[in-house]
Amino acid sequence: MTQIGNTSAGSVDRDERLRFFIGLRLPEDALAGLEEWQRDVFAGVRDVRVVPAENVHVTLAFLGHRPAGELDGIAQSLRDAASRATPPSLSVLRYRETRSVGMLVFDDEAARAAVLAEDLHAQLEELGVYEREKRPWLAHLTVLRFRRPPRLRPPLPDLGEVSPSEAAVYHSLLRRDGARYEALETVRLGGG
């Protein structure tokens, strides 16, 4: 059974709604390089909040608030898709801002991350817990949050080739000082 925090999913009310998403976990060396880049580039920039390293991930699917009782099916969908996946090879392509976040967009060599996302989306849709977005999936990670776009043009970090080998189902806990993400189940890509 998949665990929620220090309690089993069975001890949480099955109807309690939790905020779930699934994401690729970055290797420690990539996180360290990203954290250093964030510190160097965004130091002194006003009215922005840097995403802490422990919250950095490449989102595969955002599920939103779902009943806790669906967690085991969601985790099984991830295990199934991950077992068929080849670990992706990602490299930083550009920095991009939306109305509320700054992100790094990746080049997804051989579309391995996109293939994993597509497989996962199909399984989650079949399970009835996910509705695909209209826009195509994009390999990216959020590095900055803000109320108004600061219109930055930072130099890109030199992270080299980033090859995530794990994905996780996360529970997103929203707090006044920002979200905290808790990995509920982590799986290796490629069935390893």
C-alpha atoms as a printed R data frame, in Angstrom:
    type eleno elety resid chain resno       x      y       z
1   ATOM     1    CA   MET     A     1   0.000  0.000   0.000
2   ATOM     2    CA   THR     A     2   1.270  3.488  -0.863
3   ATOM     3    CA   GLN     A     3   2.140  5.627   2.163
4   ATOM     4    CA   ILE     A     4   0.849  9.118   2.904
5   ATOM     5    CA   GLY     A     5   3.337 10.779   5.218
6   ATOM     6    CA   ASN     A     6   3.874  8.647   8.294
7   ATOM     7    CA   THR     A     7   0.493  6.986   8.005
8   ATOM     8    CA   SER     A     8  -0.756  4.435   5.528
9   ATOM     9    CA   ALA     A     9  -3.265  5.447   2.886
10  ATOM    10    CA   GLY     A    10  -5.715  3.160   4.666
11  ATOM    11    CA   SER     A    11  -5.626  5.312   7.838
12  ATOM    12    CA   VAL     A    12  -6.460  8.488   5.920
13  ATOM    13    CA   ASP     A    13 -10.143  8.946   5.138
14  ATOM    14    CA   ARG     A    14 -10.496  7.569   1.590
15  ATOM    15    CA   ASP     A    15 -12.730 10.531   0.699
16  ATOM    16    CA   GLU     A    16 -10.318 13.152   2.032
17  ATOM    17    CA   ARG     A    17  -9.156 15.221  -0.932
18  ATOM    18    CA   LEU     A    18  -5.421 15.586  -1.378
19  ATOM    19    CA   ARG     A    19  -3.591 17.641  -4.002
20  ATOM    20    CA   PHE     A    20  -1.605 15.194  -6.184
21  ATOM    21    CA   PHE     A    21   0.861 15.540  -9.028
22  ATOM    22    CA   ILE     A    22   3.448 13.280 -10.639
23  ATOM    23    CA   GLY     A    23   6.915 14.477 -11.527
24  ATOM    24    CA   LEU     A    24  10.417 13.488 -12.546
25  ATOM    25    CA   ARG     A    25  12.973 13.815  -9.765
26  ATOM    26    CA   LEU     A    26  16.218 15.542 -10.728
27  ATOM    27    CA   PRO     A    27  19.588 14.014  -9.853
28  ATOM    28    CA   GLU     A    28  21.392 15.588  -6.891
29  ATOM    29    CA   ASP     A    29  24.178 17.107  -9.024
30  ATOM    30    CA   ALA     A    30  21.617 18.864 -11.244
31  ATOM    31    CA   LEU     A    31  19.780 20.168  -8.170
32  ATOM    32    CA   ALA     A    32  23.030 21.487  -6.689
33  ATOM    33    CA   GLY     A    33  23.932 23.270  -9.936
34  ATOM    34    CA   LEU     A    34  20.422 24.682 -10.233
35  ATOM    35    CA   GLU     A    35  20.445 25.939  -6.648
36  ATOM    36    CA   GLU     A    36  23.781 27.699  -7.192
37  ATOM    37    CA   TRP     A    37  22.491 29.281 -10.420
38  ATOM    38    CA   GLN     A    38  19.298 30.464  -8.697
39  ATOM    39    CA   ARG     A    39  21.316 32.011  -5.875
40  ATOM    40    CA   ASP     A    40  23.670 33.797  -8.320
41  ATOM    41    CA   VAL     A    41  21.064 34.975 -10.822
42  ATOM    42    CA   PHE     A    42  18.073 35.859  -8.649
43  ATOM    43    CA   ALA     A    43  19.838 37.357  -5.620
44  ATOM    44    CA   GLY     A    44  18.507 40.860  -5.125
45  ATOM    45    CA   VAL     A    45  15.606 40.483  -7.580
46  ATOM    46    CA   ARG     A    46  12.602 42.019  -5.840
47  ATOM    47    CA   ASP     A    47   9.145 40.535  -5.525
48  ATOM    48    CA   VAL     A    48  10.105 37.013  -6.596
49  ATOM    49    CA   ARG     A    49  10.249 33.746  -4.668
50  ATOM    50    CA   VAL     A    50  12.888 31.218  -5.678
51  ATOM    51    CA   VAL     A    51  11.608 27.628  -5.756
52  ATOM    52    CA   PRO     A    52  13.656 25.659  -3.209
53  ATOM    53    CA   ALA     A    53  15.642 22.668  -4.454
54  ATOM    54    CA   GLU     A    54  13.456 20.221  -2.510
55  ATOM    55    CA   ASN     A    55  10.439 21.363  -4.576
56  ATOM    56    CA   VAL     A    56  12.114 21.263  -7.997
57  ATOM    57    CA   HIS     A    57  10.780 18.615 -10.380
58  ATOM    58    CA   VAL     A    58   9.639 18.183 -13.987
59  ATOM    59    CA   THR     A    59   5.859 17.796 -13.804
60  ATOM    60    CA   LEU     A    60   4.515 14.836 -15.760
61  ATOM    61    CA   ALA     A    61   0.865 15.243 -14.714
62  ATOM    62    CA   PHE     A    62  -0.960 17.575 -12.324
63  ATOM    63    CA   LEU     A    63  -4.020 15.816 -10.914
64  ATOM    64    CA   GLY     A    64  -5.273 18.463  -8.507
65  ATOM    65    CA   HIS     A    65  -7.452 17.592  -5.527
66  ATOM    66    CA   ARG     A    66  -8.397 13.912  -5.625
67  ATOM    67    CA   PRO     A    67  -9.822 11.533  -3.000
68  ATOM    68    CA   ALA     A    68  -7.051  9.854  -0.991
69  ATOM    69    CA   GLY     A    69  -8.583  6.497  -1.908
70  ATOM    70    CA   GLU     A    70  -7.389  6.977  -5.510
71  ATOM    71    CA   LEU     A    71  -3.716  7.087  -4.529
72  ATOM    72    CA   ASP     A    72  -3.026  3.369  -5.001
73  ATOM    73    CA   GLY     A    73  -4.433  3.426  -8.567
74  ATOM    74    CA   ILE     A    74  -2.473  6.577  -9.384
75  ATOM    75    CA   ALA     A    75   0.738  5.042  -8.026
76  ATOM    76    CA   GLN     A    76   0.123  1.847 -10.003
77  ATOM    77    CA   SER     A    77  -0.298  3.905 -13.185
78  ATOM    78    CA   LEU     A    78   3.063  5.534 -12.509
79  ATOM    79    CA   ARG     A    79   4.724  2.176 -11.799
80  ATOM    80    CA   ASP     A    80   3.362  0.758 -15.071
81  ATOM    81    CA   ALA     A    81   4.420  3.747 -17.199
82  ATOM    82    CA   ALA     A    82   7.824  3.986 -15.466
83  ATOM    83    CA   SER     A    83   8.541  0.302 -16.083
84  ATOM    84    CA   ARG     A    84   8.289  0.907 -19.836
85  ATOM    85    CA   ALA     A    85  10.189  4.216 -19.850
86  ATOM    86    CA   THR     A    86  13.735  4.925 -20.877
87  ATOM    87    CA   PRO     A    87  15.338  7.541 -18.618
88  ATOM    88    CA   PRO     A    88  15.187 10.865 -20.477
89  ATOM    89    CA   SER     A    89  18.095 13.048 -21.453
90  ATOM    90    CA   LEU     A    90  17.227 16.701 -20.879
91  ATOM    91    CA   SER     A    91  19.253 19.827 -21.565
92  ATOM    92    CA   VAL     A    92  18.315 23.438 -20.811
93  ATOM    93    CA   LEU     A    93  16.914 25.129 -23.895
94  ATOM    94    CA   ARG     A    94  15.591 28.476 -22.625
95  ATOM    95    CA   TYR     A    95  14.163 30.510 -19.742
96  ATOM    96    CA   ARG     A    96  10.482 31.437 -20.020
97  ATOM    97    CA   GLU     A    97   8.051 33.430 -17.884
98  ATOM    98    CA   THR     A    98   4.294 32.993 -17.618
99  ATOM    99    CA   ARG     A    99   2.065 35.316 -15.618
100 ATOM   100    CA   SER     A   100   3.119 33.724 -12.307
101 ATOM   101    CA   VAL     A   101   6.255 31.584 -12.774
102 ATOM   102    CA   GLY     A   102   9.716 31.586 -14.304
103 ATOM   103    CA   MET     A   103  10.757 28.250 -15.772
104 ATOM   104    CA   LEU     A   104  13.541 26.456 -17.528
105 ATOM   105    CA   VAL     A   105  12.366 24.666 -20.665
106 ATOM   106    CA   PHE     A   106  14.284 21.554 -21.671
107 ATOM   107    CA   ASP     A   107  15.205 19.941 -24.932
108 ATOM   108    CA   ASP     A   108  13.934 16.363 -24.556
109 ATOM   109    CA   GLU     A   109  16.351 14.216 -26.580
110 ATOM   110    CA   ALA     A   110  14.489 11.506 -28.507
111 ATOM   111    CA   ALA     A   111  11.285 12.685 -26.749
112 ATOM   112    CA   ARG     A   112  11.808 10.112 -23.984
113 ATOM   113    CA   ALA     A   113  10.192 12.283 -21.295
114 ATOM   114    CA   ALA     A   114   7.308 13.099 -23.645
115 ATOM   115    CA   VAL     A   115   6.747  9.392 -24.355
116 ATOM   116    CA   LEU     A   116   6.632  8.697 -20.607
117 ATOM   117    CA   ALA     A   117   4.218 11.597 -20.070
118 ATOM   118    CA   GLU     A   118   1.966 10.408 -22.909
119 ATOM   119    CA   ASP     A   119   1.876  6.842 -21.565
120 ATOM   120    CA   LEU     A   120   1.145  8.090 -18.051
121 ATOM   121    CA   HIS     A   121  -1.577 10.486 -19.243
122 ATOM   122    CA   ALA     A   122  -3.347  7.688 -21.133
123 ATOM   123    CA   GLN     A   123  -3.309  5.434 -18.062
124 ATOM   124    CA   LEU     A   124  -4.498  8.173 -15.715
125 ATOM   125    CA   GLU     A   125  -7.310  9.097 -18.130
126 ATOM   126    CA   GLU     A   126  -8.376  5.449 -18.306
127 ATOM   127    CA   LEU     A   127  -8.400  5.403 -14.512
128 ATOM   128    CA   GLY     A   128 -10.647  8.497 -14.608
129 ATOM   129    CA   VAL     A   129  -8.383 10.710 -12.474
130 ATOM   130    CA   TYR     A   130  -6.873 12.982 -15.120
131 ATOM   131    CA   GLU     A   131  -7.949 15.176 -17.999
132 ATOM   132    CA   ARG     A   132  -5.232 16.025 -20.474
133 ATOM   133    CA   GLU     A   133  -4.464 19.706 -21.045
134 ATOM   134    CA   LYS     A   134  -5.222 21.185 -24.459
135 ATOM   135    CA   ARG     A   135  -1.661 22.397 -24.943
136 ATOM   136    CA   PRO     A   136   1.069 19.823 -25.592
137 ATOM   137    CA   TRP     A   137   3.123 18.604 -22.645
138 ATOM   138    CA   LEU     A   138   6.369 20.552 -22.191
139 ATOM   139    CA   ALA     A   139   9.480 19.344 -20.351
140 ATOM   140    CA   HIS     A   140  10.170 22.184 -17.918
141 ATOM   141    CA   LEU     A   141  10.772 23.009 -14.296
142 ATOM   142    CA   THR     A   142   9.653 26.009 -12.303
143 ATOM   143    CA   VAL     A   143  12.512 27.973 -10.747
144 ATOM   144    CA   LEU     A   144  10.781 31.203  -9.690
145 ATOM   145    CA   ARG     A   145   7.320 32.391  -8.572
146 ATOM   146    CA   PHE     A   146   5.978 35.941  -8.636
147 ATOM   147    CA   ARG     A   147   2.802 38.038  -8.699
148 ATOM   148    CA   ARG     A   148   3.905 40.087 -11.696
149 ATOM   149    CA   PRO     A   149   6.368 38.882 -14.343
150 ATOM   150    CA   PRO     A   150   9.723 40.549 -13.714
151 ATOM   151    CA   ARG     A   151  10.620 40.126 -17.409
152 ATOM   152    CA   LEU     A   152  14.029 38.679 -16.666
153 ATOM   153    CA   ARG     A   153  16.503 37.418 -19.238
154 ATOM   154    CA   PRO     A   154  18.917 35.449 -17.084
155 ATOM   155    CA   PRO     A   155  21.868 33.533 -18.453
156 ATOM   156    CA   LEU     A   156  21.029 29.847 -18.644
157 ATOM   157    CA   PRO     A   157  22.477 27.468 -16.075
158 ATOM   158    CA   ASP     A   158  25.128 25.045 -17.245
159 ATOM   159    CA   LEU     A   159  23.576 21.820 -15.974
160 ATOM   160    CA   GLY     A   160  24.883 19.666 -18.796
161 ATOM   161    CA   GLU     A   161  22.784 16.634 -19.618
162 ATOM   162    CA   VAL     A   162  20.151 15.996 -16.942
163 ATOM   163    CA   SER     A   163  18.968 12.401 -16.847
164 ATOM   164    CA   PRO     A   164  16.249 11.790 -14.258
165 ATOM   165    CA   SER     A   165  16.079  8.121 -13.310
166 ATOM   166    CA   GLU     A   166  13.101  8.378 -10.933
167 ATOM   167    CA   ALA     A   167   9.564  9.702 -10.888
168 ATOM   168    CA   ALA     A   168   7.269 10.215  -7.922
169 ATOM   169    CA   VAL     A   169   3.667 10.750  -6.919
170 ATOM   170    CA   TYR     A   170   3.637 13.889  -4.787
171 ATOM   171    CA   HIS     A   171   1.223 15.379  -2.302
172 ATOM   172    CA   SER     A   172   1.268 19.172  -2.506
173 ATOM   173    CA   LEU     A   173   0.627 20.904   0.813
174 ATOM   174    CA   LEU     A   174  -0.270 24.561   0.297
175 ATOM   175    CA   ARG     A   175   0.982 26.890   3.002
176 ATOM   176    CA   ARG     A   176   1.104 30.622   3.531
177 ATOM   177    CA   ASP     A   177   4.878 30.653   2.901
178 ATOM   178    CA   GLY     A   178   4.594 28.473  -0.216
179 ATOM   179    CA   ALA     A   179   3.880 24.883  -1.116
180 ATOM   180    CA   ARG     A   180   5.668 21.885   0.355
181 ATOM   181    CA   TYR     A   181   5.854 18.726  -1.738
182 ATOM   182    CA   GLU     A   182   5.937 15.288  -0.166
183 ATOM   183    CA   ALA     A   183   6.904 12.295  -2.324
184 ATOM   184    CA   LEU     A   184   4.408  9.545  -1.507
185 ATOM   185    CA   GLU     A   185   5.870  6.930  -3.832
186 ATOM   186    CA   THR     A   186   9.061  7.025  -5.870
187 ATOM   187    CA   VAL     A   187   9.765  4.604  -8.730
188 ATOM   188    CA   ARG     A   188  12.776  4.011 -10.961
189 ATOM   189    CA   LEU     A   189  12.375  4.491 -14.692
190 ATOM   190    CA   GLY     A   190  12.925  1.434 -16.858
191 ATOM   191    CA   GLY     A   191  11.841 -0.973 -14.178
192 ATOM   192    CA   GLY     A   192  15.220 -0.835 -12.422
